[in-house]
Amino acid sequence: MAATSTSLASQLYIGLRRPCLKLDSFNSQSFSVFDPNLRLSLSPPRPSRAIVAMAGTGKFFVGGNWKCNGTKDSISKLVADLNSAKLEPDVDVVVAPPFLYIDQVKNSLTERIEISAQNSWVGKGGAFTGEISAEQLKDLGCKWVVLGHSERRHIIGENDEFIGKKAAYALSQGLGVIACIGELLEEREAGKTFDVCFQQLKAYADAVPSWDNIVIAYEPVWAIGTGKVATPQQAQEVHVAVRDWLKKNVPDEVASKTRIIYGGSVNGGNSAELAKQEDIDGFLVGGASLKVHGFFKICLTKVSKA
């Protein structure tokens, strides 16, 4: 019986044992030492079949991922600024503070903005030092969790299957999932963007019981925290390919109702042009979400989407 239990545990947590980058060698430029003409030099992904555009029908969605930033004082100021701004009613806005500050944010942030965690464990809590369970997140009042972010994949070493299982468990506990996908620079240059994104999507599809509470976030790794942003056309071609994949691989209605948002150096200066693209249903914002004026400018880009 013990051997069986060990085997099951090994299958469940296999995603933690993949070799990953050494943390002491990682910095914000780990994926981004590129030439300044990156946007021009990137070759487009090579589709394997014809793709038909189908715009999403869900409400525009903007998430702010605060990552590992903030102190009690700075977050108090950030929340006060968020509370003072006026949001349009037809935009869902979510912020993801570090776990340590979720309770502080929940107790002081306007209910108009929902709260997400940045990570959750793959199953029920227990003897998993340093991890956060979905049950604990629900207890704190979280509505969402970000899973599959490239920093979890490529720094921590979580693999596709493990991330899919995490998404399934979070959904089973009533959390919405912001399910991240995206390719490395070398994968885009090799024409593998679609292959990588579809493989990551399949891992979610193989595990989750329903797509009702999932938002897909396409975040090309080469654009995260680098100042390099995909052109609106580059982002749109991946978004429409993702929607096409959903149409062909999960129930048809999922393709139109699932929101597909873009992340990767989004800011108040580039969000309006990106939002005009038919299949971009919102944004997952990193550093710019820590600056309220710019973040709310991004939230207001919904009005530019004809």
MOVENVEN-V846671 format. One line per field, one symbol per residue. phi: phi as a letter, one per 30 degrees, with the letter a starting at -180 (. if undefined). burial: I if it has 16 or more other C-alpha atoms within 10 Angstrom, else O. Layout:
phi=???
burial=???
This chain:
phi=.dddddddddddceddcdebddddccbdcecbdcddcedddddddcdcadbcdbddcddebbcccdhcbjbedddeddddddddcccddcbdbbbbdeeecedededbdeddcdccccaaddaddldbeicbddddddddjdcbbdbieedddccdjdcedddeddddddddcicdcccdblcdedddddicededddddddddddcddacecccccdbdddcdicicbddeddddddddddddddedbbeeddddcddcccbkhdbddcdddddddeccckbcccedddceedddddeddedddd
burial=OOOOOOOOOOOIIOIOOOOOOOOOOOOOOOIIOOOOOIOOOIOIIOOOOOOOOIIIOIIIIIIIIIIOOIOOOOIIOIIIOIIOOOIOOOIIIIIIIIIOOIIIIIOOIOOOIIIIIIIIIIIIOOOOOOOIIIIOIIOIIIIIIIIIIIOIIIIIIIIIIIIIIIIIIIIOOOIIIIIIIIIIIOIIOOIIIIIIIIOIIIIIIOIIOOIOOIIIIIIIIIIIIIOIIIOIOIIIIIIIIIIIIIIOOOOOOIIIIIIIIIIIIIIIOIIIOIIIIIIIIIIIIIIIIIOIOIIIIIIIIIOOOO
